[in-house]
Amino acid sequence: MINIKNQEVIKAFGSRVRELRISQNLSQEELANSAGIPISQVGRIERGEINPTLSTIHALSSALNLNIERLFVK
Amino acid sequence: MINIKNQEVIKAFGSRVRELRISQNLSQEELANSAGIPISQVGRIERGEINPTLSTIHALSSALNLNIERLFVK
């Protein structure tokens, strides 16, 4: 069971990924393909529905051409 | 199956957690207790044996009193 505090972290991360994806004019499909993860997973991550692993977080940062810490800093 | 690239990311993260923990003179047990995760999990994370989730990464950063991005930046 993910506690409330974690839900905030997971939702904030999802919003950040969405913000960065849109700022680069990428569709969820384009981001998913270049990150090598399923399209459905990008949607669920952006909506804060799933708790991504470090390797998924890294795959997303690589696909966005950003250092991983940029996914956590505005 | 975690690919090689991911293994590097996971190992680097583990080394970083270990480096930060030691710099704060914390034992694995103290870090685990304040992060609310099992001691065995801290050891396995530090050795790069498991692929931690975002909420575990956040729990570790909180326990180390650091913003989450500091776990990814030297």
N, CA and C atoms of all chains as a GROMACS GRO file, in nm:
protein
  444
    1MET      N    1   0.088  -0.118   0.000
    1MET     CA    2   0.000   0.000   0.000
    1MET      C    3   0.093   0.124   0.000
    2ILE      N    4   0.074   0.212  -0.102
    2ILE     CA    5   0.160   0.331  -0.110
    2ILE      C    6   0.098   0.439  -0.019
    3ASN      N    7   0.180   0.488   0.075
    3ASN     CA    8   0.118   0.587   0.167
    3ASN      C    9   0.100   0.721   0.098
    4ILE      N   10   0.029   0.810   0.165
    4ILE     CA   11  -0.012   0.937   0.104
    4ILE      C   12   0.109   1.018   0.061
    5LYS      N   13   0.211   1.024   0.145
    5LYS     CA   14   0.330   1.103   0.113
    5LYS      C   15   0.388   1.055  -0.019
    6ASN      N   16   0.400   0.924  -0.034
    6ASN     CA   17   0.455   0.869  -0.157
    6ASN      C   18   0.368   0.902  -0.276
    7GLN      N   19   0.236   0.905  -0.255
    7GLN     CA   20   0.145   0.934  -0.366
    7GLN      C   21   0.174   1.074  -0.418
    8GLU      N   22   0.205   1.167  -0.328
    8GLU     CA   23   0.238   1.304  -0.371
    8GLU      C   24   0.365   1.303  -0.456
    9VAL      N   25   0.465   1.228  -0.414
    9VAL     CA   26   0.593   1.222  -0.485
    9VAL      C   27   0.570   1.162  -0.624
   10ILE      N   28   0.492   1.054  -0.630
   10ILE     CA   29   0.468   0.985  -0.757
   10ILE      C   30   0.387   1.073  -0.852
   11LYS      N   31   0.288   1.144  -0.797
   11LYS     CA   32   0.208   1.235  -0.882
   11LYS      C   33   0.294   1.351  -0.932
   12ALA      N   34   0.377   1.407  -0.843
   12ALA     CA   35   0.462   1.520  -0.883
   12ALA      C   36   0.558   1.477  -0.992
   13PHE      N   37   0.612   1.357  -0.980
   13PHE     CA   38   0.704   1.305  -1.081
   13PHE      C   39   0.632   1.291  -1.214
   14GLY      N   40   0.510   1.238  -1.210
   14GLY     CA   41   0.433   1.219  -1.333
   14GLY      C   42   0.405   1.351  -1.403
   15SER      N   43   0.370   1.451  -1.323
   15SER     CA   44   0.342   1.583  -1.381
   15SER      C   45   0.467   1.641  -1.444
   16ARG      N   46   0.580   1.617  -1.378
   16ARG     CA   47   0.709   1.670  -1.430
   16ARG      C   48   0.742   1.605  -1.564
   17VAL      N   49   0.722   1.472  -1.572
   17VAL     CA   50   0.752   1.401  -1.698
   17VAL      C   51   0.662   1.456  -1.809
   18ARG      N   52   0.536   1.474  -1.777
   18ARG     CA   53   0.438   1.526  -1.874
   18ARG      C   54   0.481   1.666  -1.922
   19GLU      N   55   0.516   1.751  -1.825
   19GLU     CA   56   0.558   1.889  -1.855
   19GLU      C   57   0.679   1.888  -1.949
   20LEU      N   58   0.776   1.805  -1.918
   20LEU     CA   59   0.898   1.798  -2.000
   20LEU      C   60   0.868   1.742  -2.138
   21ARG      N   61   0.782   1.637  -2.144
   21ARG     CA   62   0.746   1.576  -2.272
   21ARG      C   63   0.680   1.679  -2.364
   22ILE      N   64   0.583   1.753  -2.306
   22ILE     CA   65   0.507   1.852  -2.384
   22ILE      C   66   0.600   1.965  -2.428
   23SER      N   67   0.693   2.005  -2.340
   23SER     CA   68   0.784   2.114  -2.375
   23SER      C   69   0.875   2.075  -2.491
   24GLN      N   70   0.890   1.945  -2.513
   24GLN     CA   71   0.971   1.898  -2.625
   24GLN      C   72   0.883   1.852  -2.742
   25ASN      N   73   0.753   1.887  -2.734
   25ASN     CA   74   0.658   1.852  -2.842
   25ASN      C   75   0.662   1.703  -2.878
   26LEU      N   76   0.672   1.621  -2.775
   26LEU     CA   77   0.669   1.475  -2.797
   26LEU      C   78   0.532   1.421  -2.758
   27SER      N   79   0.484   1.324  -2.834
   27SER     CA   80   0.361   1.254  -2.795
   27SER      C   81   0.401   1.148  -2.692
   28GLN      N   82   0.303   1.091  -2.622
   28GLN     CA   83   0.332   0.982  -2.528
   28GLN      C   84   0.392   0.865  -2.605
   29GLU      N   85   0.343   0.846  -2.729
   29GLU     CA   86   0.394   0.734  -2.809
   29GLU      C   87   0.542   0.753  -2.843
   30GLU      N   88   0.576   0.878  -2.882
   30GLU     CA   89   0.716   0.906  -2.918
   30GLU      C   90   0.807   0.887  -2.797
   31LEU      N   91   0.763   0.938  -2.681
   31LEU     CA   92   0.844   0.924  -2.558
   31LEU      C   93   0.858   0.776  -2.522
   32ALA      N   94   0.747   0.702  -2.530
   32ALA     CA   95   0.749   0.559  -2.495
   32ALA      C   96   0.845   0.484  -2.586
   33ASN      N   97   0.836   0.511  -2.715
   33ASN     CA   98   0.922   0.439  -2.811
   33ASN      C   99   1.070   0.467  -2.784
   34SER      N  100   1.102   0.594  -2.761
   34SER     CA  101   1.246   0.621  -2.742
   34SER      C  102   1.294   0.579  -2.604
   35ALA      N  103   1.200   0.567  -2.508
   35ALA     CA  104   1.243   0.519  -2.375
   35ALA      C  105   1.241   0.367  -2.370
   36GLY      N  106   1.176   0.307  -2.471
   36GLY     CA  107   1.168   0.160  -2.474
   36GLY      C  108   1.072   0.105  -2.371
   37ILE      N  109   0.968   0.180  -2.343
   37ILE     CA  110   0.865   0.131  -2.250
   37ILE      C  111   0.729   0.139  -2.317
   38PRO      N  112   0.632   0.061  -2.269
   38PRO     CA  113   0.500   0.062  -2.333
   38PRO      C  114   0.431   0.198  -2.324
   39ILE      N  115   0.356   0.232  -2.426
   39ILE     CA  116   0.283   0.361  -2.428
   39ILE      C  117   0.193   0.372  -2.305
   40SER      N  118   0.126   0.263  -2.273
   40SER     CA  119   0.033   0.266  -2.159
   40SER      C  120   0.106   0.303  -2.030
   41GLN      N  121   0.234   0.260  -2.022
   41GLN     CA  122   0.311   0.288  -1.899
   41GLN      C  123   0.342   0.438  -1.888
   42VAL      N  124   0.368   0.504  -2.003
   42VAL     CA  125   0.394   0.648  -1.999
   42VAL      C  126   0.269   0.722  -1.946
   43GLY      N  127   0.155   0.682  -1.997
   43GLY     CA  128   0.030   0.745  -1.952
   43GLY      C  129   0.008   0.727  -1.803
   44ARG      N  130   0.031   0.604  -1.756
   44ARG     CA  131   0.007   0.574  -1.614
   44ARG      C  132   0.109   0.645  -1.526
   45ILE      N  133   0.233   0.659  -1.575
   45ILE     CA  134   0.336   0.731  -1.498
   45ILE      C  135   0.297   0.878  -1.489
   46GLU      N  136   0.256   0.936  -1.602
   46GLU     CA  137   0.220   1.080  -1.603
   46GLU      C  138   0.101   1.108  -1.512
   47ARG      N  139   0.009   1.010  -1.502
   47ARG     CA  140  -0.109   1.030  -1.415
   47ARG      C  141  -0.079   0.992  -1.269
   48GLY      N  142   0.046   0.950  -1.243
   48GLY     CA  143   0.081   0.916  -1.104
   48GLY      C  144   0.016   0.788  -1.056
   49GLU      N  145  -0.014   0.700  -1.151
   49GLU     CA  146  -0.084   0.576  -1.114
   49GLU      C  147   0.013   0.463  -1.079
   50ILE      N  148   0.138   0.476  -1.125
   50ILE     CA  149   0.232   0.368  -1.092
   50ILE      C  150   0.363   0.428  -1.039
   51ASN      N  151   0.434   0.346  -0.963
   51ASN     CA  152   0.555   0.384  -0.890
   51ASN      C  153   0.675   0.335  -0.972
   52PRO      N  154   0.730   0.418  -1.060
   52PRO     CA  155   0.831   0.370  -1.154
   52PRO      C  156   0.962   0.332  -1.085
   53THR      N  157   1.035   0.241  -1.149
   53THR     CA  158   1.165   0.201  -1.094
   53THR      C  159   1.274   0.297  -1.145
   54LEU      N  160   1.391   0.284  -1.082
   54LEU     CA  161   1.506   0.367  -1.120
   54LEU      C  162   1.538   0.349  -1.268
   55SER      N  163   1.534   0.228  -1.318
   55SER     CA  164   1.572   0.207  -1.460
   55SER      C  165   1.470   0.269  -1.554
   56THR      N  166   1.341   0.268  -1.515
   56THR     CA  167   1.239   0.335  -1.597
   56THR      C  168   1.260   0.486  -1.592
   57ILE      N  169   1.289   0.539  -1.474
   57ILE     CA  170   1.315   0.682  -1.458
   57ILE      C  171   1.435   0.722  -1.545
   58HIS      N  172   1.537   0.636  -1.544
   58HIS     CA  173   1.656   0.666  -1.625
   58HIS      C  174   1.625   0.659  -1.774
   59ALA      N  175   1.544   0.561  -1.813
   59ALA     CA  176   1.507   0.548  -1.956
   59ALA      C  177   1.431   0.672  -2.001
   60LEU      N  178   1.344   0.723  -1.915
   60LEU     CA  179   1.268   0.844  -1.949
   60LEU      C  180   1.362   0.964  -1.961
   61SER      N  181   1.456   0.976  -1.869
   61SER     CA  182   1.548   1.092  -1.874
   61SER      C  183   1.634   1.086  -2.000
   62SER      N  184   1.677   0.964  -2.036
   62SER     CA  185   1.758   0.950  -2.159
   62SER      C  186   1.674   0.988  -2.281
   63ALA      N  187   1.549   0.943  -2.282
   63ALA     CA  188   1.461   0.971  -2.397
   63ALA      C  189   1.433   1.121  -2.408
   64LEU      N  190   1.438   1.190  -2.295
   64LEU     CA  191   1.414   1.335  -2.294
   64LEU      C  192   1.546   1.412  -2.307
   65ASN      N  193   1.657   1.336  -2.325
   65ASN     CA  194   1.791   1.397  -2.336
   65ASN      C  195   1.824   1.487  -2.218
   66LEU      N  196   1.790   1.441  -2.099
   66LEU     CA  197   1.817   1.518  -1.978
   66LEU      C  198   1.891   1.432  -1.877
   67ASN      N  199   1.976   1.492  -1.796
   67ASN     CA  200   2.032   1.420  -1.683
   67ASN      C  201   1.917   1.384  -1.590
   68ILE      N  202   1.928   1.268  -1.526
   68ILE     CA  203   1.818   1.214  -1.447
   68ILE      C  204   1.769   1.311  -1.339
   69GLU      N  205   1.861   1.388  -1.281
   69GLU     CA  206   1.818   1.478  -1.172
   69GLU      C  207   1.724   1.588  -1.222
   70ARG      N  208   1.729   1.618  -1.355
   70ARG     CA  209   1.640   1.721  -1.409
   70ARG      C  210   1.493   1.681  -1.401
   71LEU      N  211   1.469   1.550  -1.383
   71LEU     CA  212   1.329   1.505  -1.372
   71LEU      C  213   1.273   1.534  -1.232
   72PHE      N  214   1.364   1.581  -1.144
   72PHE     CA  215   1.321   1.608  -1.006
   72PHE      C  216   1.334   1.756  -0.971
   73VAL      N  217   1.386   1.837  -1.065
   73VAL     CA  218   1.409   1.978  -1.034
   73VAL      C  219   1.332   2.063  -1.135
   74LYS      N  220   1.256   2.162  -1.088
   74LYS     CA  221   1.181   2.254  -1.179
   74LYS      C  222   1.281   2.342  -1.254
   75MET      N  223   1.444  -0.891  -1.742
   75MET     CA  224   1.593  -0.892  -1.747
   75MET      C  225   1.638  -0.746  -1.759
   76ILE      N  226   1.720  -0.705  -1.661
   76ILE     CA  227   1.768  -0.566  -1.662
   76ILE      C  228   1.889  -0.559  -1.757
   77ASN      N  229   1.881  -0.467  -1.856
   77ASN     CA  230   1.994  -0.466  -1.951
   77ASN      C  231   2.118  -0.401  -1.888
   78ILE      N  232   2.229  -0.414  -1.958
   78ILE     CA  233   2.359  -0.373  -1.902
   78ILE      C  234   2.359  -0.226  -1.864
   79LYS      N  235   2.303  -0.143  -1.952
   79LYS     CA  236   2.302   0.001  -1.929
   79LYS      C  237   2.234   0.029  -1.795
   80ASN      N  238   2.118  -0.035  -1.773
   80ASN     CA  239   2.045  -0.014  -1.649
   80ASN      C  240   2.125  -0.061  -1.529
   81GLN      N  241   2.202  -0.169  -1.547
   81GLN     CA  242   2.281  -0.223  -1.436
   81GLN      C  243   2.382  -0.117  -1.390
   82GLU      N  244   2.438  -0.043  -1.487
   82GLU     CA  245   2.533   0.063  -1.451
   82GLU      C  246   2.463   0.171  -1.369
   83VAL      N  247   2.341   0.208  -1.412
   83VAL     CA  248   2.266   0.314  -1.343
   83VAL      C  249   2.234   0.269  -1.201
   84ILE      N  250   2.190   0.145  -1.188
   84ILE     CA  251   2.150   0.092  -1.057
   84ILE      C  252   2.271   0.080  -0.965
   85LYS      N  253   2.384   0.037  -1.019
   85LYS     CA  254   2.506   0.026  -0.937
   85LYS      C  255   2.555   0.165  -0.896
   86ALA      N  256   2.551   0.260  -0.990
   86ALA     CA  257   2.598   0.395  -0.958
   86ALA      C  258   2.510   0.456  -0.848
   87PHE      N  259   2.379   0.432  -0.858
   87PHE     CA  260   2.288   0.483  -0.756
   87PHE      C  261   2.322   0.422  -0.620
   88GLY      N  262   2.346   0.292  -0.618
   88GLY     CA  263   2.378   0.224  -0.493
   88GLY      C  264   2.504   0.279  -0.429
   89SER      N  265   2.605   0.303  -0.513
   89SER     CA  266   2.732   0.358  -0.461
   89SER      C  267   2.709   0.498  -0.404
   90ARG      N  268   2.625   0.573  -0.471
   90ARG     CA  269   2.596   0.711  -0.426
   90ARG      C  270   2.527   0.708  -0.289
   91VAL      N  271   2.428   0.619  -0.273
   91VAL     CA  272   2.357   0.608  -0.145
   91VAL      C  273   2.457   0.571  -0.035
   92ARG      N  274   2.543   0.476  -0.065
   92ARG     CA  275   2.643   0.431   0.032
   92ARG      C  276   2.736   0.546   0.070
   93GLU      N  277   2.782   0.619  -0.030
   93GLU     CA  278   2.874   0.732  -0.008
   93GLU      C  279   2.807   0.836   0.083
   94LEU      N  280   2.682   0.869   0.054
   94LEU     CA  281   2.609   0.969   0.133
   94LEU      C  282   2.584   0.919   0.275
   95ARG      N  283   2.548   0.790   0.286
   95ARG     CA  284   2.520   0.731   0.418
   95ARG      C  285   2.646   0.739   0.506
   96ILE      N  286   2.758   0.699   0.447
   96ILE     CA  287   2.885   0.697   0.523
   96ILE      C  288   2.927   0.840   0.558
   97SER      N  289   2.904   0.933   0.466
   97SER     CA  290   2.943   1.073   0.493
   97SER      C  291   2.862   1.131   0.609
   98GLN      N  292   2.749   1.071   0.637
   98GLN     CA  293   2.667   1.117   0.749
   98GLN      C  294   2.684   1.025   0.871
   99ASN      N  295   2.784   0.937   0.864
   99ASN     CA  296   2.811   0.844   0.976
   99ASN      C  297   2.688   0.765   1.019
  100LEU      N  298   2.613   0.720   0.920
  100LEU     CA  299   2.495   0.638   0.950
  100LEU      C  300   2.527   0.491   0.918
  101SER      N  301   2.476   0.402   1.001
  101SER     CA  302   2.488   0.260   0.966
  101SER      C  303   2.375   0.226   0.869
  102GLN      N  304   2.383   0.110   0.803
  102GLN     CA  305   2.274   0.067   0.715
  102GLN      C  306   2.145   0.055   0.796
  103GLU      N  307   2.160   0.010   0.922
  103GLU     CA  308   2.041  -0.008   1.006
  103GLU      C  309   1.975   0.128   1.036
  104GLU      N  310   2.058   0.228   1.069
  104GLU     CA  311   2.002   0.361   1.099
  104GLU      C  312   1.933   0.418   0.976
  105LEU      N  313   1.997   0.406   0.859
  105LEU     CA  314   1.936   0.457   0.735
  105LEU      C  315   1.806   0.383   0.706
  106ALA      N  316   1.808   0.252   0.720
  106ALA     CA  317   1.688   0.171   0.692
  106ALA      C  318   1.573   0.211   0.784
  107ASN      N  319   1.604   0.226   0.912
  107ASN     CA  320   1.499   0.261   1.010
  107ASN      C  321   1.438   0.396   0.977
  108SER      N  322   1.522   0.494   0.947
  108SER     CA  323   1.462   0.627   0.924
  108SER      C  324   1.396   0.636   0.786
  109ALA      N  325   1.436   0.547   0.693
  109ALA     CA  326   1.370   0.547   0.561
  109ALA      C  327   1.246   0.459   0.564
  110GLY      N  328   1.236   0.377   0.669
  110GLY     CA  329   1.120   0.289   0.679
  110GLY      C  330   1.125   0.173   0.582
  111ILE      N  331   1.247   0.128   0.554
  111ILE     CA  332   1.261   0.011   0.465
  111ILE      C  333   1.347  -0.093   0.536
  112PRO      N  334   1.338  -0.219   0.493
  112PRO     CA  335   1.414  -0.325   0.561
  112PRO      C  336   1.566  -0.305   0.546
  113ILE      N  337   1.640  -0.342   0.648
  113ILE     CA  338   1.787  -0.330   0.645
  113ILE      C  339   1.844  -0.405   0.525
  114SER      N  340   1.792  -0.522   0.501
  114SER     CA  341   1.844  -0.603   0.389
  114SER      C  342   1.829  -0.528   0.257
  115GLN      N  343   1.720  -0.447   0.248
  115GLN     CA  344   1.698  -0.375   0.122
  115GLN      C  345   1.803  -0.266   0.103
  116VAL      N  346   1.844  -0.200   0.213
  116VAL     CA  347   1.949  -0.097   0.201
  116VAL      C  348   2.078  -0.161   0.148
  117GLY      N  349   2.112  -0.275   0.205
  117GLY     CA  350   2.234  -0.343   0.160
  117GLY      C  351   2.227  -0.380   0.012
  118ARG      N  352   2.112  -0.434  -0.028
  118ARG     CA  353   2.098  -0.479  -0.168
  118ARG      C  354   2.096  -0.358  -0.263
  119ILE      N  355   2.035  -0.245  -0.218
  119ILE     CA  356   2.037  -0.124  -0.301
  119ILE      C  357   2.180  -0.074  -0.318
  120GLU      N  358   2.254  -0.069  -0.206
  120GLU     CA  359   2.392  -0.017  -0.210
  120GLU      C  360   2.482  -0.103  -0.299
  121ARG      N  361   2.453  -0.234  -0.304
  121ARG     CA  362   2.533  -0.325  -0.388
  121ARG      C  363   2.482  -0.329  -0.532
  122GLY      N  364   2.375  -0.251  -0.559
  122GLY     CA  365   2.324  -0.248  -0.696
  122GLY      C  366   2.254  -0.376  -0.736
  123GLU      N  367   2.200  -0.447  -0.637
  123GLU     CA  368   2.137  -0.577  -0.666
  123GLU      C  369   1.988  -0.563  -0.697
  124ILE      N  370   1.928  -0.451  -0.654
  124ILE     CA  371   1.785  -0.434  -0.685
  124ILE      C  372   1.760  -0.296  -0.745
  125ASN      N  373   1.649  -0.287  -0.817
  125ASN     CA  374   1.610  -0.170  -0.896
  125ASN      C  375   1.502  -0.095  -0.816
  126PRO      N  376   1.544   0.002  -0.732
  126PRO     CA  377   1.449   0.063  -0.639
  126PRO      C  378   1.342   0.146  -0.710
  127THR      N  379   1.227   0.157  -0.642
  127THR     CA  380   1.118   0.238  -0.698
  127THR      C  381   1.136   0.384  -0.656
  128LEU      N  382   1.057   0.471  -0.721
  128LEU     CA  383   1.061   0.614  -0.691
  128LEU      C  384   1.033   0.639  -0.543
  129SER      N  385   0.935   0.570  -0.486
  129SER     CA  386   0.900   0.596  -0.345
  129SER      C  387   1.014   0.551  -0.252
  130THR      N  388   1.085   0.443  -0.288
  130THR     CA  389   1.200   0.400  -0.206
  130THR      C  390   1.313   0.503  -0.219
  131ILE      N  391   1.335   0.552  -0.341
  131ILE     CA  392   1.438   0.654  -0.364
  131ILE      C  393   1.406   0.779  -0.282
  132HIS      N  394   1.277   0.814  -0.282
  132HIS     CA  395   1.237   0.933  -0.205
  132HIS      C  396   1.254   0.910  -0.055
  133ALA      N  397   1.218   0.791  -0.009
  133ALA     CA  398   1.232   0.760   0.135
  133ALA      C  399   1.379   0.769   0.176
  134LEU      N  400   1.469   0.723   0.090
  134LEU     CA  401   1.613   0.731   0.120
  134LEU      C  402   1.658   0.876   0.123
  135SER      N  403   1.612   0.956   0.028
  135SER     CA  404   1.656   1.098   0.025
  135SER      C  405   1.605   1.171   0.149
  136SER      N  406   1.481   1.140   0.190
  136SER     CA  407   1.427   1.204   0.311
  136SER      C  408   1.509   1.163   0.433
  137ALA      N  409   1.543   1.036   0.439
  137ALA     CA  410   1.619   0.984   0.554
  137ALA      C  411   1.758   1.046   0.559
  138LEU      N  412   1.810   1.083   0.442
  138LEU     CA  413   1.942   1.146   0.435
  138LEU      C  414   1.932   1.298   0.442
  139ASN      N  415   1.805   1.347   0.460
  139ASN     CA  416   1.781   1.493   0.465
  139ASN      C  417   1.833   1.566   0.342
  140LEU      N  418   1.810   1.505   0.227
  140LEU     CA  419   1.856   1.565   0.102
  140LEU      C  420   1.740   1.572   0.002
  141ASN      N  421   1.740   1.672  -0.084
  141ASN     CA  422   1.645   1.672  -0.194
  141ASN      C  423   1.679   1.553  -0.283
  142ILE      N  424   1.575   1.494  -0.340
  142ILE     CA  425   1.591   1.367  -0.414
  142ILE      C  426   1.695   1.376  -0.526
  143GLU      N  427   1.704   1.494  -0.589
  143GLU     CA  428   1.800   1.504  -0.701
  143GLU      C  429   1.945   1.490  -0.654
  144ARG      N  430   1.971   1.518  -0.524
  144ARG     CA  431   2.107   1.507  -0.473
  144ARG      C  432   2.157   1.362  -0.476
  145LEU      N  433   2.063   1.267  -0.485
  145LEU     CA  434   2.106   1.126  -0.490
  145LEU      C  435   2.159   1.090  -0.629
  146PHE      N  436   2.143   1.187  -0.723
  146PHE     CA  437   2.186   1.160  -0.861
  146PHE      C  438   2.300   1.251  -0.904
  147VAL      N  439   2.339   1.346  -0.814
  147VAL     CA  440   2.440   1.443  -0.853
  147VAL      C  441   2.557   1.433  -0.756
  148LYS      N  442   2.681   1.423  -0.806
  148LYS     CA  443   2.801   1.418  -0.719
  148LYS      C  444   2.818   1.553  -0.650
   0.00000   0.00000   0.00000
